[in-house]
Amino acid sequence: MGEFIITRFGSDVKDSDILEKYAVDGIISVVITKDGKYKIREPPLTEQAKRLHNTLMSSIRNSFDTKNIATSTIFSSLKDILEDEARKINQLDLYLSEKASLEYYLKRNFKGYGVLDPLINDSRLEDILGTRWDAPITVKHRDYQFFHNMETNVEFTSKKMMFRWVNRFSSKYGQPPSEASPESSFANENNVRFTVTGNDVITPNGPTISIRIPSKIPITIYHLLKKDIITPLAAAYLWMIIDLKGFSLVIGATSAGKTTMINAIFSMTNPNWHYYTIEDVLELNLNHRIVSTHKVAENSTLKIKNNDTDHTVFSLLKLALRFKPEFILVGEVLGNEAEGLFQVAQSGMGCYSSFHATSPYDALAKLQSDKFGVSREQTRAISCIIHMSQVTRGNTMKRAILEIVEPEILAGEDFKKKLNTIFYYDSKTGKLLPDSIDELLEKSSKLNDASSVL
């Protein structure tokens, strides 16, 4: 079995070519190169030790229930098991001489994620992408956004090996791809999100893998202020909208920072409120005392079957009315559940959600399409739209708020709107403007209305 064999770097990386070097789990060395490569070095193994590894892997898999081994009591005593297995085949001396390296690979391939395990365990990574078996895996690094997709020295050795990886982990956490449904999405116990394909019909070059790794560090408004993503004035404005129990949409493309923005904003909200969240993958991280967390299956209709009942985002929104929370947060609006969200917003509860759109006008147009089913009149419930994007400043790339707008109803009975720009990103200075309270009060009708409510 050769699952543990990957391309590694050695003397080919000079110190002068290294931007940063750091460790993952204390045993894996990661190097970021100046030309945007992400390379790992795992513990070395001799050829004899590699053969012993394969023998021990086969022995363990034949002896134990591999589906449950990661959480079983057997695995906690893996070191003793490995030593006993090595003794049985008269390889104890070899095992002891390369014990640390052998235990690493056996754990990586038996309990972990095989060749992708070092990447999935690197909390500084955001996305992992495998587009074909004969090409290097690429990653997006939280601290090196300007490199975009960084080529790694990790790759699968065959199409069969990549298929085997896809089937193994989709079976463990979800449903494996099939002819009827060639794609599969699922999340593990740490809310790492996997999307895979395993059908040559839709991906003729073999399986594909996309992995999204959530941040392990709770994001607060302080982090966004420190990175100049938001200003104190804009943060105070969004805080005020929440205190008004307004309805806000955070829009943008994939990886624009929508969920990060929501987590940061709600780090400064009322700690005594009840927050009710609905997500397909649990990415919202609200550090408050009273949070009701609700999860639905990740698929096109956002539903899971329970006997004869369909539990959808829409049904969980109806349930929210009985819990009477101060605020409802829907991780992402993908379809006709949007109408339910707008109905709840019109009931007087505060609402927040993210939405894929290229601009505020695009967001309103999409919401009023047949797919989402929101009427023009219902969009009156929106207090503000926060548009997130990635921008380039010099040689660096960062996330930014492009604009914050308030929809304003025009005179007449057709509920037409114009969008008032409250804040905007100034590309020349890289700052979010305005920075004057007087100018903000002049722009925002919501803040003017607040004086009679708060």
N, C-alpha and C positions, 0 to 999 in steps of 0.2 A: 504494500500500500504506500503510495507516494504523496498523500495529501499534504504532508508537512513540508515538501520541497518547494521553495519559492526562490525567485531571483534575489540575491542579496548584494549589497555594495561592500566594498572593502577599500583597498588603497586607491581606487579610482577617484575618490572624493578627497580633494585637497583641502587643507584647513582654510586656504584663501578663498575657496569656493563656497564656504559654509556661512549661511546667515545666522542659523541657530541650531543648537543641539540640545535635546532634552530626553528624559527617560519616561517610559510608560510602564506602569506597574513595577518599576524598579529593576526590570530585567531586559526590557526592549529599548534600544537606542534609536531615536528618531533624529534625522538630519534634514533641515530645510536648506536647499542650495540657492545660490544667488540667481540661477536661471529658472527658478520656480519648480524644482523637483522636490518630492517628498519621499525620502528613503528610510527604510528601517533596517536595523541589524538585529537579528535574533541570535540566541546562544548557538555556538558552533557544535556540530556533531561529527564524529568520525564516521567512516563508511560502516564500520562494524556496529557502531551505536545506532545508525539508521536502520540496519537490518534487525537489531534487537528491538527497536521501537515498533517496527511492523509486526514482529512476532508478539510482543506484549499487547499491542492494540487488538490483534486478532483474538488473543486469549481472553482479554477482558470482555470484548464484545460477544464472544461465544458463551461466556460464563454468567453475564449479568444482563438485566433488562436495561438496555441503553436508553430507552425513552424516558425512564424515570431516574436514571443514575445521578443526574445533576442535583437532585433534591433529596436523594436517599441518604441513609446513614452510612451506606457502604462507601460512598464517595469521600466522606470525611476522613476515612482511614485509607485513602488511596495509596499513600506511601508504603504502608505495610503490605497492601495487596500487590503492588508492583514488585516489591522486594521478594515476596513469596513466589510470584510467577517467574522472576529471574532465577531464583534458586532451583525451581523445578526443571528448568531447561539448562542448568549448569552454566549460567551466564551472570552469576552474582558479582564476580570481581569486575566485569565490564560495566555492569549496572552501577556499582558503587563508585567507580572511577568517573563516570559521566552522569551521576545521579541528578544534579541540578538541571542540566540541559534536557535529559530524558523526561524528567517529571514535567518540565515546562511544555514540551511538545505533546506528551500524552494528555495533559490537562487541556491544552489548546485544541487538540483534535477530538478529544473524547467529550469534554464538557463544554468547550468553547465553540468558536465559529470557524475552525479550520484556518485556511490561509487568510481569511479576513478578520480573524480574531484580534490581532494587534491594532488594526484600524478601528474596529468597533469599540475597543477599549480606550482609545485616545479621545478624551473628553474635549480636546481642543479642535477636533474635526466636527464639521457640520453635516457634510454630505459625502457619501461614498457611491461611486458609479462604476458599474461594469457593463460595457456596451457589447463586448464580444469576448469569447474565451481566449483568443490569440492576441489580445491587446492588453497593455497594462491597466490595472485599476486606477481610476483618478479620484481625487478627493478635493473638497473645498474646506479650507482651513479658516477658522474663526479669526485668526490674527493675521492672515495673509490673503485677504479678500481680493487684492489687486492681481493675484496670480490666477484667479478664476479656478479652472479645473487643473489641479496639479498632478502631473504624472508620477506614479509610484513605481517601486521595483517589486510590486506584488502582482502576480498574475496566476491564472489557472493554467495547468499544463495540458489540458485537453478539453474538448467540448463535453465529453462524457463526465469529466470531473466537475465541470460547472453545472451540468444538469443534475448531478448527484447532490451538489450543494443546495441548489434550488429546491429539489424535492425533499431533502432532509429537513430544512428549516421551515418550509411552507407546511409540511406535514406536522411539524412540532407545534407551530403557533397558529396555523390557519388551515386553509385548504390548498393542496398542491395544484398547479396549473393542469388543465386537461384540454382535450380537443374542444369540448363545449365551452370552457372558460379558460382561455390560455394565459390569463393574467391572474395574479393573486396579490392581495395587500393584507398585511397583518402587523402586529406589534408584539414585542416581547415584554417580559415582566418589568423592564426598565423604560418602557415606552419608546424604545427605538423602533422606528417605523420602517418596514420593509415593503417594497413593491418589486415583484419579479414577473418575468414571462418565461414560459417553458414550452413553447410550441413553435416549430419551424414555419408554420403558416403565417404568423404575424411578425416573427423575427427570424428571417431565413438564415442569419449568421449564427444562430444558436440562442441560448438563454440571455436575458439581460437582468441586471440587478441594480436597484436604487435603494439606498439606505439613508434615512434621516436621523441624526443623533441629537436629541434634545440637550440643552445646556444643563449641566449639573449644578451650576451656580445660580441661585435665585436672582433674577434680574429686578433691579429697583430703579426708581427714577434717577437716583444718583448716578448709575452707570450711563444713562442716556445723557445726563448733564455733563458728565466728565468727558464723553466722546463728542460733545457738541452736536448731538442729534436733535436735542431739544433745548430751548432756553427756559430760564425760570419763569418768564412771562407766559410762554406758551403752555408750560406745565401747569401754571396757576389757572389759565383759561380752561384747560381740559379738566382740571380738578373741579372747577366751578360748574362745568356742564354735568359732571357726575353728581355733584351735590344737588343739582336741579332734577336729578333722575331723568336725564335726557337720553336720547337714543343716538348712539354714535356708531359709524361704520369706519373700519380701518381697511383701506383698499390698497392694492398694489399687485405686482407680479409675484411669482413664486420666489421665495428667499428674499423678499424685500424687507422683512423684519416686522411683519404685521403682528404675529403672536408675541414677539419680544416687546413691541410697543404696548400691547394690552397688559401683559404681565407687569411692565414698569409702571404704567399709569395706575393700576390697581394696588400697587404697593403703598400708595399714599392716601387711600380712601378710608372711609369710616370703618374702624375695626369692630364696631358693634352691629354692623349691618349683616343681614343674611344674604349670601351670594349663592346663586343657583347656576351651575355650569352644565353645558351639554356639549360633548365632543365625540368624534369617532376615535381619535387617538389623544390620550391625555397629555396635552402640552401646556395648558393653563396651569399656572402655579401661584395660587392666591394664598399668601401667608396670613390668613385671617382665622379667627376662632370658629366662625359659623359659615361653613361652605358645604353645600350639597353638590356632590359630584355625580354626574350621570354620563354613562358611556354607551354609545351605540356602535354597531358593527360598521366597518369601513367598506362600503361598496357604493354603487351608483345611487341607490335609493336610501342609503343610510338607515337600514332597518335590519332587525334580527328577528327570527322566528321563535316564539315561545308558545308551544301548543298551537292554539288557533288564533293567537293574538299577534298582531304586528306592532312592534315597539319602534317608533320612528322619532325623528327630531320633533315632528309635529305633535305626536302624542305626549312626548316629554314636556313640550311647551304648555300643553293643556294641563298636565300634571302640576306644572310650576304655579299655576293660578291658585291651586289648593294649598301650596306651601307658603304663598304670599311673601316671597323674598323682596328685599329692596332692589336687588339687581339680578338680571339674567344675562349670562354670557354664553353665546353660541360660538364654538371655536371657529366654524367656517360655514357659510351659507353656500350650498351647492345646487339647490333645486327648489321645488315648490314648497319646501318648509319655510321659505322666506315669508310667505303670506302669513303663516302662523306667528312668526316673529314680529311682524308688523302689527298683527292683531293684539299681541301681548303688549307691545309698546304703546298702543293706543289706550290700553287699560290703565295706564299711569305708572307702570313699573319701569325702572331704568333698564336699558338694554345696551349691550355692546356685542359686536360681531365683526369678523373679518370677511373679506369678499374679494375675489379676483376680478380686477378691472384695471384699465389703463389710465383712467381719468375719472373725476367725479361725474362728468356728463355721461361717460360710458357706463358707470355704475348705475345711474338712474335709468338709462335706456335698457340695460340688461334686466334690472329688477322688474321693469314693466313689460318684459317679453313673456311669451306664453310659457317658457320653461320655468320662470320664477313666480309668475302669477300675481304680482303686486300691482295694485291699481295706482294711477297717478294721484288720486286723493289720499291713499294710504301713505305715500312717500312724504306727505306733510309731517309725519311723525319724526322724521330725521332731524336731529339737532345740529349735527356737524359730520363732515366726512374728512377723515385724515388720510392723505395720500402718501404712502411710503414708497421709496425707490432706492436703488443703489446708484451712487453718483461717483464720478472720478474727480479727484483733486490732485493735480500734478501727477505723481507716480503712484498714488494710493487710491484705493476704492473704499468707500464707506457707505453706510446706510444713512438716509436722510429723509426728513419730512419735506416733500416737495410743496405741499400746500395743505392748509386747513380751510375748508369752506363751509358756509352755512347756506342751505337752500332757502330761498325766500319766495313766498307765494306772490305772484303778480295779481293785479286786479282782474276780476272776471270770474266766471264759474267753471272754467276748464282746468283749474289748478296748475296752470303753467308756472314754471319756476325760473328764476335766475340764480346763479350761484355767486354769493358774496365771498370774495377771498379775504379771509381774516389774517392768515399768516402765509408767507410764501418764502421759498428758498431762493436766496440771491446767489447765483452762480459765480459772480465776480468775487464776492467776499467769502462765500461758503457759509453764510449765516442765515438763520431763520429770522425774518423780519415781519412786522415791526418790532422794535424794542422799546416803544414808548407806550405807557399805560393810556395816555390821552388818545393816541391814535387807535389803540385797540378798542377803547370804549366808543370811539366814533364809528368804527367799522362793524362792531358786533351788536346785532339786535338782541341776541340771547342774553348777553351781559346786562343790557339795559332792562330787559324784562326781569332779570334776577333780583333787582333791587326791591321789587314788590313781592318776592316770594321768600327769599332767604333772610 
